[in-house]
Amino acid sequence: MAKLGKRTKGALWALIAPTSLFIVTFILFAIINWIFNPTMWPTADTEALTPTPIGFTIANIILFLAGTISVITWLPGIITGIVLLSTKK
């Protein structure tokens, strides 16, 4: 297998990292909200809704920020990666 140069590795990171981060963030967000969302827990009709745990809220905020970063860096990463791969020194 051929060794990749620093320029090629950087280009591949710029192309793959934002998309991978978005996909992983979306999957984790869906799983966490599906399992740990207290509004989905069964309760009797006479009981009040269960308050949202602070850990659940913090996890949602972290995942939201990770998703935001991935969306903001996606287009510049694609452009940078293509430019780095298409130009030679």
DAQUIZI-V356527 format. One record per pair of residues at least 24 apart in sequence whose C-alpha atoms are under 10 Angstrom apart, sorted by sequence separation. I is the first residue (numbers start at 1). J is the second residue. D is the distance in whole Angstrom. If there is no record, write none. Layout:
I_J_D / I_J_D
This chain:
32_56_8 / 33_59_10 / 32_59_8 / 33_60_8 / 32_60_8 / 29_59_8 / 28_59_10 / 29_60_7 / 32_63_10 / 28_60_10 / 29_61_10 / 29_62_10 / 29_63_6 / 28_63_8 / 29_64_8 / 25_62_9 / 26_63_8 / 25_63_6 / 26_64_9 / 29_67_9 / 24_63_10 / 25_64_8 / 25_65_9 / 26_66_10 / 22_63_10 / 25_66_7 / 26_67_7 / 24_66_10 / 25_67_6 / 24_67_9 / 25_68_10 / 22_66_8 / 23_67_9 / 21_66_7 / 22_67_6 / 25_70_9 / 21_67_7 / 22_68_8 / 21_68_10 / 22_69_9 / 23_70_9 / 18_66_10 / 19_67_10 / 21_69_9 / 22_70_5 / 18_67_9 / 21_70_6 / 22_71_7 / 20_70_8 / 21_71_9 / 18_69_8 / 19_70_7 / 18_70_5 / 19_71_8 / 22_74_9 / 17_70_8 / 18_71_7 / 21_74_10 / 18_72_9 / 19_73_9 / 20_74_10 / 18_73_6 / 19_74_7 / 17_73_9 / 18_74_5 / 19_75_10 / 17_74_8 / 18_75_9 / 15_73_10 / 16_74_9 / 18_76_10 / 19_77_9 / 14_73_9 / 15_74_8 / 18_77_7 / 19_78_9 / 14_74_8 / 15_75_9 / 17_77_8 / 18_78_9 / 14_75_10 / 15_76_9 / 16_77_8 / 17_78_10 / 14_76_8 / 15_77_6 / 16_78_8 / 14_77_5 / 15_78_5 / 13_77_8 / 14_78_6 / 15_79_8 / 12_77_9 / 13_78_10 / 14_79_9 / 15_80_8 / 16_81_9 / 11_77_8 / 12_78_9 / 14_80_7 / 15_81_5 / 10_77_10 / 11_78_9 / 13_80_10 / 14_81_5 / 15_82_8 / 11_79_9 / 12_80_10 / 13_81_8 / 14_82_9 / 11_80_7 / 12_81_6 / 10_80_9 / 11_81_4 / 12_82_9 / 14_84_9 / 10_81_7 / 11_82_7 / 9_81_9 / 11_83_8 / 12_84_9 / 8_81_8 / 11_84_6 / 12_85_8 / 7_81_9 / 10_84_8 / 11_85_6 / 9_84_10 / 10_85_9 / 11_86_10 / 8_84_7 / 9_85_9 / 7_84_7 / 8_85_6 / 7_85_8 / 8_86_10 / 7_87_10 / 8_88_10 / 7_88_9 / 7_89_9
